[in-house]
Amino acid sequence: MATQKHEKTRSIGGGTWSPEQLAVMLHVSARRIYQAIENGQLIAEKVGNTYTISQEAISEFLNQGNPFFK
């Protein structure tokens, strides 16, 4: 059952995540993710009306420490 839940929040296309999916994974609001994108802390690509965030960008973001707890 846990695997199915994980699959629901998994990638939206080849190792990319939406801001809302990343917010769920990091236990923060989607607004905090959008702020990190706007501030240049988190690299995201705008596709249509939404952003996609690559696994590489997430790893780089988290390797800088967790900015949500600073």
ABEGO torsion letter per residue (X at the ends): XAAAAAAAABBAGGGBBBAAAAAAAAGBBAAAAAAAAAAGABBBBBBEABBBBBAAAAAAAAAAEBAAAX
